[in-house]
C-alpha cells in the first residue's frame, strides 16, 4: 500500500473518513479545545493520515467536530491505537458532556482543489 499521494489509476484506495462530534462540559470549552488542538500536531506525522481537521460550531454551543481522513482501515486502526490517542481519550473524559459521537464513512467520490 502506498502512503503518499502518488498511485496508479488502477490502484483502488479505500479511504476511511471519521467524523467525531464532541460536546464540552459547560465552562470547559477552552480546556477541551486545548486538548483537541494537541492532536493535530501529533497526528500530522502519521503516514496514513490524509486530513485531520478540527472545527468549532458556529452556533455558539461550543461543540467541536473532527474531520479525519485516513488511507485505509489499517491507518485508522494505527491512529486510534497510538499511546498519544489513548492519553488524549483519558484527558478529555472530564471535559466532555457526553461520549464522543463517532461516525465512520468510506469515501466513494470526491473533488480536491
C-alpha positions in Angstrom: 0.0 0.0 0.0 1.3 3.4 -0.9 1.2 6.0 1.8 1.6 9.1 -0.3 -0.4 10.9 -3.0 1.2 9.1 -5.9 -0.7 6.0 -7.0 -1.8 4.5 -10.3 -5.4 5.0 -11.6 -5.9 1.2 -11.3 -5.0 1.1 -7.6 -8.1 1.2 -5.5 -7.6 3.1 -2.3 -10.5 2.8 0.2 -10.2 6.0 2.2 -11.7 6.0 5.7 -13.4 9.2 6.9 -14.2 9.7 10.5 -16.5 12.4 11.9 -16.1 12.9 15.6 -18.6 15.3 17.3 -17.5 16.4 20.8 -19.7 18.4 23.2 -17.9 20.1 26.1 -18.9 20.4 29.7 -20.1 24.0 30.2 -17.1 26.1 31.3 -14.6 23.5 30.0 -14.7 24.7 26.3 -11.2 26.3 26.4 -9.6 23.3 28.2 -11.2 20.9 25.7 -10.1 23.0 22.7 -6.5 22.9 24.0 -6.6 19.1 24.2 -8.2 18.8 20.8 -5.6 21.0 19.2 -2.8 18.9 20.6 -4.0 16.0 18.5 -3.4 18.0 15.3 0.4 18.1 15.8 0.6 14.5 16.9 -1.4 13.1 14.0 0.3 15.1 11.3 3.2 12.7 11.4 1.1 9.6 10.8 1.9 8.2 7.4 -1.7 7.1 6.8 -3.4 10.4 7.9 -4.6 12.3 4.9 -6.6 15.0 6.7 -7.2 15.8 10.3 -9.3 19.0 10.7 -10.7 20.5 13.9 -13.9 22.6 13.6 -15.8 24.6 16.2 -19.5 25.0 16.0 -20.7 28.4 14.6 -23.9 28.2 16.6 -22.3 29.3 19.9 -22.8 25.9 21.5 -19.0 25.4 22.0 -19.2 22.0 20.3 -16.3 20.7 18.2 -16.0 18.3 15.3 -13.0 16.5 13.9 -13.0 15.6 10.2 -10.5 12.9 9.9 -9.4 11.1 6.7 -7.1 8.1 6.5 -5.8 6.0 3.6 -7.4 2.8 4.9 -8.6 0.8 7.9 -5.0 0.0 8.8 -4.1 3.7 9.0 -7.3 4.4 11.1 -6.6 1.5 13.5 -3.0 2.6 13.8 -4.2 6.1 14.8 -6.6 5.0 17.5 -4.0 2.6 18.9 -1.2 5.2 19.4 -0.2 6.0 23.0 -1.0 9.7 22.5 -4.5 8.9 21.3 -5.1 6.7 24.3 -3.8 9.5 26.6 -6.0 12.0 24.7 -9.1 9.9 25.4 -8.3 9.9 29.1 -7.5 13.6 29.2 -10.8 14.7 27.6 -13.0 12.4 29.7 -13.7 15.0 32.4 -14.1 17.8 29.8 -16.9 16.3 27.7 -20.6 16.3 28.4 -21.3 13.0 26.7 -19.4 10.3 24.8 -17.8 11.4 21.6 -20.3 10.7 18.7 -18.2 8.9 16.1 -19.2 8.0 12.6 -17.1 6.2 10.1 -17.5 6.6 6.3 -15.9 5.1 3.2 -15.2 7.7 0.6 -16.8 6.9 -2.7 -16.4 10.2 -4.6 -14.6 13.5 -4.1 -13.3 16.7 -5.5 -10.0 18.2 -4.4 -8.7 21.6 -5.3 
